[in-house]
Amino acid sequence: MAKVVYPPRMQQRILASEAPGGEPASVALVAPTVAVPGEPVRLTVAATDADGYPSLACDGVVRIRGPLEPAGAVEVPFRAGEPAVARVEGVALRGTGLVRLEALLAGRTWPSNPVCLREHPAERIYWGDPHVHTVLSRCHPERCRSVPFAYTAARCFAGLDWVSATDHVSNGRCDLGAWKEEASASEAHDDPPEFATLPGYEASLKGGAGGDTNVYMRRWPAMFVDEYESGDVRTLCAKLAETLGDDFFVVPHHTTRTGKHGEIPDAIYPGPDLMPVIEIHSKWGTSEYRGNPNPLHQVHPGPSYAADLLARGLRLGFIGGTDTHATMPAGFGREHLDRLPGLTAVRATRLHRDAVFDAIRARRCYATSLERIYLDVHVAGAAMGETHVWSEAPGPRRIEVTAAASSDLETLEVVRNGKTVHTDRPTAWRGSVAWEDEEPLERPALDSPHLGRFVYYYVRATCTSGARAWSSPVWLVEQR
């Protein structure tokens, strides 16, 4: 029996007071990206206004239809004066393969994110925003909202599985009191297996010293570490290790930003375990390669794109985040709208802080913009984020891709060593690639003191909505 559950009154008041929305303009319907047929699932439903805020004027019923059990449409009533946000419990999905649901309101229809229905999945996909700023950042306070709002909006409104409030600490923008408030709120909202919070903060570094860098941790230390004045990303990691051991890693973001570029020279590179991924996209733009269609407005002239760092043998997976300075996880709300909001998908066996942390560190993750795109990629049998020796991929390498989105897929591109070597053009919301790269690995191989001779592959998916997805690379190395 389907059951509609509304947020507790406190969470409703937080949404209504900090982000009041007007007349409903669209409906966001979020379903699990991986589910077992017949297994109970939870759906998140939100009616939003034209600016992406939860509507306070919705006085109607959202109907959800699709391959549901029990069969038939589910009705979610909303009442004017309250945030149009709810979740649906007590339903399951039937069938196999990729499916979508639909939300209907006032004669209009919106698709959900795609769902992969599979018996006995080895892993699930959990969506999060690893880069959210609150008023504690002391940056754009006219836009930012409270720390409780960040977690409430992420869980109740955006339907995320996990989130990280990564407030600024450099240049006097944090003190012990704010740090304690940040840690306390994170611990209070961490609620596995329903919702996870990932401890984190943003440490600003100068251009050439690492640029703007986020720190993610398993646990909250007594105080943050900041190296803005005289250090770099390597000294930052050394000081963090004194307190946290190996329970942290750092992530450079918008590495192509003028003035705070992240070229990451070898002298300060902390290694693949302490810097496992790069934030390839945020609302500021994409730092994939020079000439990409969504660059930052002001771009550093040096080699600071993801393609530049990968070509040097830095083993970096991909994540995406909003870098929202309006405290709207997953990108809802009016603020700087330079580019589409970013998100991160992690592959894990459970929803827990440690599982999210471990998945990103192991590069079992991928980045998207705007949509929760389903992406499954294997290169010569290796999953995204893995490193294999050449002898494990003799002869032609088979690249297998399955993708699906809310909007239609436009292209699925296989990227090898920074160059697109194969393109498929699906004509619907789901598509696949099965292609063999027959070129001998010795020809395109790059050389690096970090990896030796190597070749890397990843997949880029582009949708008609403008949304994109980037799989974490697979590395094939001559020897370990």
N, C-alpha and C positions, 0 to 999 in steps of 0.2 A: 504493500500500500504506500503510494507516494505521500511524503510528508513535507510541507513547506515550513522552513524554520527561518525566522527573522533574527537579526543580530540582537543581543541584549540591549536594554535601554541605554546603558552607558555608551556602548559603541554607536548606537543610533544618534545619540546626542553629539558625540564627537564628530561624526560625519556631517550632521545637520548644521552644526555651529561653525565648523572650520572650512567646509567646502559645500555650501548650499547650492543646489542646482535648480534650474528652471524647468521649462516644459520638456518632456521627453523627446529626444531626437533620434535615439538609437538604442539597441539592446545588446549587451555583451553577455554571451552564454559560454561558460567555461566548463569543460568536461575533462576528466583524466585523459592524458595523452596515450597511455597504455592501460588497458583493462582486460579482465578475463570475462568471456561471455557468461552471463548469468550471475556474476559477482556484483553485490551491491556497490554502487558508486555514488559520489556526491557531485552535484551540479551547482555552480554559482551563477546567479542571474542578477543583472543590474540594468536598470533603465537609466540612461545618461542624457544630459542636455547637450546642446550644440558645442559646448566647451569641454565636454568630457567629465562633468561633475555628476554625482548621483542626484537624480531628479527628485525634487521635493513637491513636484506638481503632477506626478503621474497618478492618475485615478482610474485605473483600469486593470486588465488581466493580461499577463504575458502567457501565451500558450507555447508549450514545448512539445515538439513531435519528432519522431524518428523511430529507430528500431528499439523501442523501449519495452521493458517488462516491469509491471503489467502493461499490456498493449493499450494503445490509445494515447491521447495527448494529456500532458500534465498542465494544470492551470496554476499560475502564481499570481494572486491578486495583490495589488499595491493600492495604498490609500494616500491621497494628497495630504501634505503636511509632514510626511515621514519619508526618510530616504528610501528610494525604490531599490532595495538591495535585499536579497534572500538567497538561501540555498535550498536545494531539493534533496531529500534523503529517501531511502526506501525504494529506489528504482535500480534496475540493472539494464544492460545492453545485450542484445542478441545478435548473432551472426559471427562472422570472422572477417579478418582483413581490416581495411580502412573504411570507416564510416564517419558521418557527421550528423549532428542534430540541427534542428531549426527552432528559432524563437520567433513568434508572431505577436505583433502589437499594432493595433489600429490599421490593419490591412497591409502592413509591411512585414518583410521576412529578413532575418539575419542568420547566417550559418554559425555554428559553433566552431571551435578548433577541431581539427581531425583527431579521431580516436583510432588507435590500432588495437583491434580485438584479437587476442591471442591466448591460447591455452598454455598454461605454465610458463609465463614469461620469466626469463632469467633476471631481468632488471625492469624497473619502471623508469619513467621520465618525470622529473620534478622540476617545475618552473620557478624561477626566482629573479628578483632584481637585486643585484649585488652592489648597487651604487645609488643610494638615496640620501639626500641631505635634509636636515631638519633645522629648526631655529637655533639649535645648539652649534651649528656651523658658523654662526655669526657672519653669514654671507647671504646677501639678498634677503634680509629679514622681512622685507615687505611682501615677499612671496612665500617664504618658508612657513611651515606649520609645525605643530608640536611632535615630540617623539611618540606619544601614544597614537597620534593620528597616523604616523608612518606605518605602524604595525596594524592598526585597525583597517586602514585603507588597503594594505597589502592582502590581508586575510579575508576580510568581509566583502570588500568592494571589487578588488582586482582578481580575487580568486587565486592568488599565488600560493605556492607551497612553502616558500621560504623567502626571506628578505634580509638585507644587511643595511643598517643605518650607518653610513660611513661619513661621519661629520668631520669637518676640518679641525686640525689641531695646531697647525703652524701659524706663525706670525701673531702669537698671543690670542688665538681664537678659541682656546680651550684652557680650562683650569681644572683643579682637582674636583671641585664641586660639580662641574658639568660632566666630567668623566664618570664620576660615581652615578650621576643621574642616567647617563647613557647606558652604563653597564646594568643598572638596576632595571631599567625598562626592558632591555634585551632579555634578561633572565625571566622577567615576569611574563613576557609574551611568548617565550619558547615553550611549545606545547606539543612535543612529539607523541604519537605519530600523525597528528593532525596538521601541525604547522611548526616550522623551525626558524629560529633566528640565528644568524651567523655574525659573531663579534667582528667588528671591523672599524677602521677609520682611515681618513685620507691624510697622508703626510706629503706636504709640498716639498719638492726638491728643485733645485735650480736646473736650467737647461744645461745639458752635458753631465749633470750629476744624477740623472735618472728621471728628471721631470716630475710631474704629478704622479704619485704612486699610492695605491691603496694597500693597506695591511689587513689581512684576514687571519683570524686566530681561532683555536679551539676553545679558549677560555679567556676571560678578562684579567689582565694583569692589574696590579695596584695602580699603575700609571702608564700613560703612553710614552713612546719614544719619538722624539722629533729631531731630525738632523738638518733642518733647513738652512741654518746659518753657515755651517762649516763642513757638513758631511755629504755623503752620497748614498746611493742605494745599497752599496756593499757595507758601508759603516752602519747604516740603519739596520741591516740584517744582523750584523755582528752584535749590536747592542740589544736587539730584540732577543737574540739567542741566549744572552746572559740571563734573561728572565723567563723566557718561554721555551727554551730548548729548541726542539724542532716543531713545536705546536703553532707554527705560523707560516705564511708565505706572503709574498708581495706581488702586486699586479700593476704594471704601468698602464696608464690610460691616456687617451688622446695624445699619443706620442708625437704627433705632427704639429702640435700647438706651437705657434711662434712664441719665443721667449722662454718656454718651459718644455722644450722638446725632450723626447726620450730616445736619443740615439743609442744609449746603453753601450758605451765602448767596453772592450774586453777587460780593461783595468778595473771596472766597477761592476761587471756582471757577476751576480752572486751565485749563479749556477741553476741548473734545471729544477732542482728540488725546492729551492727557495723562490724562484721565479718561474712557475710552471706554465702560466698563461699570460696573454695580453688581452686587454679590453679592446676589441677590434672596432666596436661601434658604440656610440652613445648619441644623445640628442644634440651633441655638438657636431657630429659627423662621423665619417668612416676613415680609419687609418689603415686600410688594407694595402693599397698600392697607389703610387702617384698617378694621377689621372683618373681615379675612380669617380663615379658620378655623384658621390655625396661627401666631398671633402669638407674639412673645417673651413671657415671663412678666411682665416689667416693661417698660412701653412709655412712651417719651417723649411728652408731650402735644402737641408741636409738629409742624409739617409736614415729617416726615422719611421718609415712605414713598417708595417708587419712584414711585408715582402723583403725589405732591407734586412731586418733582424733575422728572419728565417734563412735568408741566403748566406748569412754568416755562420749558420749552424746552431743558432739559439733555438732550443727545443721548446717552442711556445704553442700551447693550445689556444683556443679562442673562447672568450666570454663576451657578453654584451650587457650593458646596463643603461639606465636612463641618464644618470648623473643629474637627476632632477633637483632643481633648487626651488621647487614649489611643493616638495614632499608628496608627490603623487606617484607611487610605485606603479610600474608597468606603463607609465607615460600618460595617464589621464590628466586632464586639467590644462588650463591656459598658462603658459609661461614662455620661456625661450623655446621657440619651435623651429630651430634651425634645421633639424633633421628628425627622422622618425625615432621613437623611443627604442631602446635596446633591451633585450632579455637574455637570460641564460637558462639552458636546459641541461640538467645533470642526469646521468644514468646511474642509478643506485638501487640496491635491493630493499631499502627502507627509507622513510622520511625521518631523518634525525640530523642534528647539527653535525655530528661526526661523519655521517655518510655524505653530506653535502661537501664538507671540507675535504674528505678523502677523494671524492669524485673529481673535484676541480684540480686538486694536486696531481691526480693521476691522468688528467686531461680527458676524462670520460665525460665530456661536456661539449656543447656547441653554442654558438651565438645566433641570435635572430634580431631583426628589427620589425616592429609593429605587430607581427602575428606570431602565434605559437605554432610554428611550422614543424611538422614531423619530419625527421631526417635520420635515415639509417644508412651508414656508409661502411663498406669493406673494401680494402685494397689488398689483393693477393691473400685474402683470408684474414687480414688484420683489421681490427676495429679502429675507429677514430681515436687518436691520441696514443696509439701504440707504436713501438719501435721494433722492427724486425731486421735481421741480417739478410743480405742479398741471397744467400744460399737457401733461405726459406721462401724465396720468390723467383725460382728459376724460370727462364723462358718468358713468354708474354705474361704481364700482370693483368688479372681480371679485376676491373673496378665495378662494383655492384652498388647501386643507389636506389633507395626507395624514399619518396618524398610526398608530402601532402600538406595542404594549407587551407585557410578559410577562403581566400580568393583563388583564382586560377593560377597555376604555375605557368611561367613564361619561358624560362630556360633553366636547365640543369647543366652546370659546367664543371668539368674535371680540370683542376689546376695542378700542374706539375712544375715545381721549381719556379713558381710565380707566373707561369704562362698558361693560358687556357689551351688545352690540347684536345678537348672533345666537348661538344655541345649537343644536347638533346633539347627539343622544343615540344614539351607536352601541350596538350590542348584542353586540359581540364584541371580540376583542383588536386589531382594526384597523378603521379608519374613515376617512371623508373628508368634506370640506366643499367645496361649490361655491356660493357665495352672492354676490349683488351688492348693494352698498350704493348705493342710489339717492338718498340725501339729498345735496343740493348741498353741496360742501365749505365754502362760505361760512358755512353755518349752525352747524356744530359747531366751526369753526376757533378756535384759541387764538392769543394774541399774545404774543410774547416778544422781548426785545432780542437774544437769541441766534440765533433762527431767523426772526424776522418772524412772519407768520401761517402757521400750520401745523396739520396733523392727523396723529396717529400711530395706528397699529394694531399689535396683537400678538395672538397666540393662546395660550390657556391650555387644556391638556389635563388631565383628571382621570381617574384609574383607580379601579376598585373596591377596589384594595389601599390606596388613599390616596395613591399616588404622583401627582406632578404634573409638568407640563412647561410652560415659558414660552418662547415664541420671542422673540428679540430684535425690537424694534419695527421697522416700516417708517415713515418719515416722508415725508409729502407737504407740501411747502412752497410758498408762493405764488411766491417767487423765491429764488434762491441769494444 
